Amino acid sequence: MDRITLTGVTAVGYHGVFDFERREGQKFVVDTVLYLDFTAAAETDDVLRTAHYGEVAQRITGLIEGEPVNLIEKLAVGIAETLLAEFHVDAVDVTVHKPQAPIAVPFGDVAVSVSRSRS
């Protein structure tokens, strides 16, 4: 299957289980892989026959900045389900990074990943 990889979509969100996370916000970074068949897009050279990655990035940003959730697991699943519902894709991989997570020891990143496909 063909794929589009979109990495590093970054926005400030208010997700987390702690009050200060929801009050102050923090940076979230999302990576996605969109799986689809490029045949029709390649034959017609028509952006409407593929997943427009600029629109995908805007939609992801809107979800990061949108309604707060406690867990980045929920955010990742919500992004995956939205991309499947709104774009011409057969499957998606979504990774949500929370590089400023409130962890009491030094760390480089924390991330969760989900994969979803059409039934």
Secondary structure, 3 states (H helix, E strand, C coil): CEEEEEEEEEEEECCCCCHHHHHHCEEEEEEEEEEECCHHHHHHCCHHHCCCHHHHHHHHHHHHHCCCCCCHHHHHHHHHHHHHHHCCCCEEEEEEECCCCCCCCCCCCCEEEEEEECC
